[in-house]
């Protein structure tokens, strides 16, 4: 099944009115997946040093650790949160040339405090998020693939 990308742009005044915790609450059926956070920039929290000191800015985490991050960070500025495909034995070193859809069933991405995107072939999660947020767009390609053109 082809993946779809939902861009979420809900604002309150001049800033986003939500963060990862509001997205991840609709993705609980991915709790059995291994997760990787990559290239994350966030405000000061217990997780700030973890991400800034990580090799390749890549941190493998459990779903519970992801929830802990989501509940304890004030704002995620940038970053990718990937639910790794269960059949993938070794997680590769992630870089901009890698199509993340090849390694992840669900890709959650914060972009420069401007919007979030969720990419998946799982229509259930896309529909849940479509019903939860007010300002959304289905885009043909995620921004991180568009920038390569």
Secondary structure, DSSP 8 states (H G I E B T S, - for coil): ---EEEEE--EETTEES--HHHHHTT-GGGTTS-EEEEEEEESSSTTHHHHHHSGGGEEEE-HHHHHHHHHH-S-EEEEEEEEE-TT--S-----TTS-GGGTEEEEEEEETTTEEEEEES-HHHHHHHHHH-SSEEEESS-HHHHTT-
